[in-house]
Amino acid sequence: MELLDLLHFQPISLIIAPLLLGSILLYWKKYGRIPNRNQKQEAPEAPGGRLIMGHLHLFDEVDSMHRKLGSMADEYGPAFTIRLGSHKTLVVSNWELVKECFTTNDICFSNHPAILSVKLLFYGVVSVGYVPYGAYWRELRKFSAIKLLSNYRLDTLKDLRTSEVDSSFKSLYSQCEGNDLKFSSVRLDSWLGDLAFNVIARIVIGKKNFATNGAERYKAAMQEAMRLVTVFAFADVFPALSWLDNFTGLTRDLKRCACEIDDILSGWVEEHRSKRISVNEPSEPEQDFIDACLDNLQEISSLPGVDPDIVIKSTCLDTIMNGSDTLALTLTWAISLLLNHPAALKKAQEELDTLVGKNRNVEESDIHNLVYVPAIIKETMRLYPVGPLSRTTVEDCEVGGYHVPAGTRLLVNLWKMQRDGNVYKDDPLEFRPERFLTSNADVDLKGQHYELVPFGAGRRICPGVSMSVQLLHLILARVIHEFEMTTEGKVDMSERMGFLFYKKMPLEVLIRPRLGGVAIN
């Protein structure tokens, strides 16, 4: 996602050009093309790079970065390098090479690039998502996997999830004009965003209907954070010029926003502490993530050199931000695809009507009996992964026979890789969920099949993958089962670049209930 920020690069004013002289000399010394007979063969560099800027000028919002890189892969092969300012980046778009990166070389590619916004806004130095690989990360990951995201913990949170999903669906029914045959116009992407935020917030901080009840301050802070993430940062492209981010005011704005987010998170933690003092015996099944962290405060305190409250707050922020956005985006893409392919939508409804019936709504226990709905989720994440997969090498390694020096950035072009006609032979550019029932039936989303890795792979795979997949299946199944949906014309599938790969146009849908009043009882 740090690479998306580069799309907003603007040419540096000539006023500060003299200040670049030292950086130019250092850059030329490092990247100048001086022949070296002893130099190991590296992946070919795409032509078109310029001094200082590298290949930044090739990317803009009109031609999305992953599409441009896909075209470059067609010309230069599945592994090539580009230069994004001072950073050499290995671009990979072949599943065999991706497997090599996250198996043989998994430790080498175990760090996320440390960009300015992550470091300042999102507790980047201590959060499980961005902390450098090492002993501290292993302990933090183990705590998250066992105490917060294990199958046992997810089972204990079932009532919280179900309650919040039910509440969100009642709000969707309220937007319909009764249970007659009339369709109602609904901004389904906004509803999905609120639903995802409500469910994740309920699991993490125990707030009910939080997206529409008391979340204004948090949402405003996060909107400002997402805006700042898209602002060009010198530190991310030209580290030697990071001081210029102070000059432009970006560092100041990031720190101010970080203080606001931290104040909100601190309030949530203190609220839980006060509640625990006033309630002698909290109900175990109702415990959220903050409760679980406070129950294990001694274990968190044993983590070396880190304030336990920072660990709790960073865990909350990581889970809410990454969980709610990716959940809402994937569901938005899935429903958009189904609306453009009514035969697939009808097939999914027929499966649900057969296995669940029309006298009740879908429950989590029904999901393991479904085959077509999970195939829709896989096909959606194949065609529309919600974000890039990037890493930084911590030591020299070899990928596809090419030498990769330490410090090289890795960018896996999921968009290109997951449309590979050698893997997905039946119309790889088309929406065909059936492929995951036949030729690609053994492929899952858990990072073990490298031709489909929307949650990442290796030791740094998203720790919340099981929870995310569970929610994706449940929510999509309920929407398909409980509502008739249609649109006036085709849904616009164009993208908007930002912190993730957003849908450019709103998802305005005409809906009406399919099951009468059964699902809202």
N, C-alpha and C positions, 0 to 999 in steps of 0.2 A: 504494500500500500504506500510505502514511502516513495516508490517510483512514480505513482500517480501524481504526487505533488509536483514533479518536474514538468508536468504538462502546463503548469502555470508560469514557467520561466519567462522572464522578460529580459531583453538585452541590457547589459550594465551601462549605466550612464557614463559618457566620456569624462565626466567630472572626476570619477574615482578611478579612471583607467591607470593613472600612474601608480596607484596603490597595488595594482595587480602585477607589477613587474617582477617582484620577488617570487610570487607564486608561479608566474610563467616560466622563470628559469628553473625552479624546482620541478615543475611539471615536465618540462622538456628533458631534464636530466633523468627523470624517472621513466617517462613514456616515449622519449625520442627513439626513432627507429635506427639504432646503432647496431650493425651486424655483430653477432656473437656466435661463434661456431659451437661453443659449449652449451648454448641455451637449448633447453628441452622444447619440443614442439608443443605449442599451445593451440587452442581452437582458433580458427581463422577469425580475424576481425572484419566486421562488415565495412565496406567502403562508405565514404561519405562523412567520416568523422572530421571534426575541425579542431584546431588548436584551442585548448582550454575547455571549450564547450563539449567536445566529443561529438556524440550523436544526439544531443538534446534537441537540436533544431529540427530533427526528423519527426518529432511527435507533437501532436496538438489534439485538441478536443474533437476536431472534425473527423480525424482518422484515429480511432481509439488505439491506444498503445498495443494491446494484445493483438489487434487485427494487423497493425503495421508489422509487428514482430512475426506474426504468422506468415505474412507475405515474404518477409526477409528469410524465414526458415525455408520456404519453397525454393529460394534462390541460393542460399548459402549452406543449407543442410540443417540437421536437427540440433547441432551444437555450434554456436558461434559466439563471438564476444562483441560487445559494444562498450563505449565509454560514456558514462553519464557524469560529466564534469571530471572530477579526480578519481572516480570509482570505475574500475574495470568490472564489467558484469558479464558472466557466462549465461547465455540464454539457451535453455534446453526445452525441446518440444517433442520428445520421444520417450515412450514409457520405459523402454529398456534402460535408457540413460538415467531416467528419474529413479528407477529401482536401484541402479548402481550408486546414485547419490545418497539414498536413504537406507541402504543396507551396508554395503562394503565401506562406504565413506560417511556413514551416518554421524559419527562423532565430528568429522571434519566440517560437516554442514549443520552443526548443532546450535548455531547462534542466529538470532534475528538481527538485521541491521539496526543500530541504535540511532534513530533519527531524533531530531530536536524536539518535535512535538510529543513523541512518546516519552522521552526522558522527563520533560517538564510537566506534561498534563496527566499522564497515566501511571505514575509511580514506576516508570520504566526500569529503574535499577533494581527493584525488588519484586515485581509482579511475576507470577509463574509464566506468563506469556512472553516476557521480554528479558528476564534476567539471564545473564550469560550462563552457558552450560558449566556445571561444576558441582561441588558438594552441596552448596546451598540450594541450587536448583533441584537437585535430586531429592533433598529432604522436603522441599516445598511441594514438589510434584507428588511425592509419596503421600504427603498429608492431604493434598487436594483429592487424589485418586481414592484414598481409603475413607477419609472422614467426610468428604463433601459429595463426591461423584460416583461412589461405588454403587453397584446394583442394589445393595441393601439400603443405602441412603435414599436412592431414587424411589424405592418401594415405600419408604416411610413418608415421602413427600407426595404420594399419589393423591391423597385427599386435597392437598393444597392446589395441585395442578388441576384436578377435576373441577374444584370449586371455581377457580378463576376462569377456566375455559367455559364452563356453564354460564357464568356471569356475562362473559363477552358475547356468547351466542344469544343470550336474552337481549342484549343491547342491539344486536343485528336484527332480531325479530321485531324489535320496537321500531326499527327504521322502515319496516315493510308496512304497507297500508292494509293491515288486516290479513286474514288467511283466505281471501278470495282469489280470483284468477288474475288480479291486476298486478303488473310488475311495478316495482319501485326502483328508482335510481339511487345507487349507493356508491360512495367512494371506497371501494373495497380495499385499496392499498392503505388508506388511512385507518380503516377498521383493523386490518391485519397488523399494522404497526402498533396500535393500542393494545390489541390482544397479546402480541408477543411481549411487549413491555410489561403488561399486567402480570402475565404468567411468570416471567423471569423475576420481576420485582417481588412477587409473592414468595417465590422460592428462596430468594436471596435475603430479602429484608422483611418479609412478612406483611407487606402492605397490600390491602385489598383495593381492587379497582384503582390502582395507583395512577395509571395514565390519565384518568379523568377525575381524580380526586386527590389533589395535594401535590402533584408532581410538577407543577408549573416552574418552580425555581430550578429544579434539577434539569428539566427538559430545556429550559432557556440556556443553562450553563453548557449542556452538551451540544446544543445547536451552535453556540459560540465556539466550542472546542472543535467541532467538525469544520467550521469555517476557517479557523486558524490552521488546521491541518493542511488545507489546500493552498495556503500562502507559501510562496517560494521562500525557502530558508537557505541561506548561503552555507550554513554548517552542514547541510545534508549533501551538498554537491561540491563545494570548495571549502573543506575544513579549515584551511589556512586563513580563510576570510570570515570565519564564524563571528568575529567581532562586529561585522557589519549588520548582523541581526539585531544588535543593540542599537545601532545607528538608525535602522528602519523602524524600530519600535516593536518588532515581532517578539523578541524575548520578553519584553515588558508585558505585552498583551497575553502571552502564554502563561507567564507567572501569575498574572492577575486572575486569569481564568482558572488556573490550577488551584489557587487559594480558595476560590468560590466552590469548586467541586470538593475540595478537601473539607471545607467547613460543613457542607451538606452531609458528606459521608461520616464525619466525626459526630454530627448530630444523631445519625442513625445508630451508631455504635453506642453512644451514651444513652440513647433512648432504650436500647436493649438492656444495658446494665441496670438502669433504673427499674425497668420492668421486672428484672430477675430478683431485685432486692424486695420488691413489693409482692411478688408471687412466690410462695415457698416451694410449690411443686408444679413446675411448668409441664404441660402435657407433651410427652416425648414426640408423638407423631406430628405435632404442630410446629416443631422446631424448624426454623429456617437456617440459612447458611451462617448468619451472624451468631445465632444461638450455638450452632455446632462449633464455631471458632472459639467462642467464649468458654464452652465446655472443655475445650482442649487448649486453653490458654497456656498452661504449663508447657505443653509440647511445642506450641508456637514460640514461647519465650526462649526455648532452648536453641532456636535457630540463631546462628552466630551473627552478632553485630547489627541486628535489625529490631526496630521498635515493633512489638507485637501488634499495636494498633495499625501501623502502616501495612503490615501483612494482611490484616483483616480488611482494611479499606481497599487495598489494591485487589484483593480477591473478589470483593463485591463489584468493584468497577469493571474489572476484566470480564466477569460473568455477565453482568447486565449489558455492557456495551457490545461485546462480541456475540452473546447469546441472542439478544433481542433483535439486533439489526440483521444478522444472517438468517434468523428464523423468518422474519417478516419478508425479507427480500426473496428468499427461496419460494415461499408460498405465493408471493405476488407473481413471480415468473411462472410458477406451475399453473396457476389459475389462468393467467394470460395465454399460455400455450393451449390449455384445454378449451378455452373459448374460441381459439383459432382452429381447433381440431375437434369439432362437436362429436364425431364418431368415437373418439377416445373418451370424451366426457360421458357419453351414453354408456359405453362399455364399463366404465368405473361405477356408474350408478347401478347398472344391472348386477355387477358383482356384489355391491353393498346390499341391494335389495334382496338378493338371494341368500347371502350369508347372515345378514343382520335382521332383515325384514323391515317393515314399515310401522311397527308398533313401538319402537323404542329408538333411542339414538345410539351411535357407535360408542363403544367403551374400549378402554385400553386392551382388555382381554380379547377383543375381536381382532386386533391388528395382526396377530401371528397367523390368522386364518386367511388373510388377504394376500393376493399376489399382484394384482394389477395396480393398486394404489402405491405400494412400494416401488413398482417399476416406473410409475410416473415420477416419483421423487428422484430416482436415480437418473432418469432421462433428463429431467429438469436441471439437475446439478451437473450433468455431463455437458449440456449445451450452454448453460448460464451459471458457471461458477461465480460466486458472489465477490471474490477478491483474488488477488494474485498470491502466489506462494513464493516467498523469497527468504534467502538465508545469506550468511556470510561465512566464508571458510576461515577456520581457526588455524589451519596448518596446510602445508602443501599436500596435494593429492592428485589422483589421476582419474579422469572421467572419459570414457569412450576412447581411450588411448591418448588423450590430450593431457598435458600437464596443466594443473590449476594451481597457481601460486596462492599462498596464504593471504588473506585479506580480500580476495576476489569475491564479489557478490554473485549469488546465484539467483536467477529468475526462472522459475518453471512456468512456461506459458500454458496453463491448464486449458485455456480456450482452444488453442491449436492442438494440443496433445489429445484432448478428449473428443476431437472430431477426426481422428486419424482413420482413414478408410481401410487401412490394413488391419485395424482392430475391430472397428464398427463397419462391417462390410455392406450392410443394408442401408443405403442412403444416409451416410454419416452426418450430413448437414441437416437432416430432417428429424422432426419430432416423431419417434417411433418407440413408445414404451415396450412394445412387444419384443424388442431385441433382448430385453432383460428377462424374458421368459423362455427364450430359445438359445440363440447363438452365444449370448453373453450372460446366461442365467447364473453363472457361478460368481459373477462380479458383485462385490458389496461396497459399502461406503466407509468401512472401518480402517482403511489404510493398508490392507493386505494385498490388494489388487491395484497395481501401480498405474493401470490404464484409466483409473477413476479415483482421484484422490482430492476431492473438494475440501476435505477437512485436514489436508496435509498427510504426512507419513513419517515413519521413523519415531525416534524418541520425543520429538517436538510436535507430534500430532496433537490436534485440539483435544484437551482433556475432557471436554463436554460433549464429545461426539455421540455417545449413547443417549444422553438426555435430549440432544437436538434431534436425532433421528426419531426418537419416540414421539416427540411433540409434532414434528413434521407430519408423520403418518396419521396421528390422531386428528389434528386440526384439519388437514386436507380431506380426510375421510368424512369428517362431520360436515364440512362445507358442501362437498359433493352430494352427500346423502340427504341433507336437510333442505337444500335450496335448488331450485331451477335457476339457471344463470344464462344470460345472453347479452349481446352488445349490438349496437347499431354499426355494422361494418366490422372489419378486422381490427384487432387490438394492435396498436403500434408497439413493436418490439425493440425500438431503438433504445440505446443506452445513454446514460449520463454519468460521466466520470466524477468521482469524488473519493471519499474515504474508502468506499467499496464500489462495485459496479451496479449503480442504481438504474432502475427503469426510468427512461426520460419522461414519458407521458403518464399522467395519472391513470389509474385503472378504474374507470367509471363503468359500473356494471348494472344491468337491469336484473333484479332478483325477485323471487317470490317463494314462499315456503312450499316444500314438497310433502311434508308429513303432517300438515295441519298443526294442532297444538301439542302433539305427542312430545316433541323434542324440548319444549320449554316447561314441561311439568316438573 
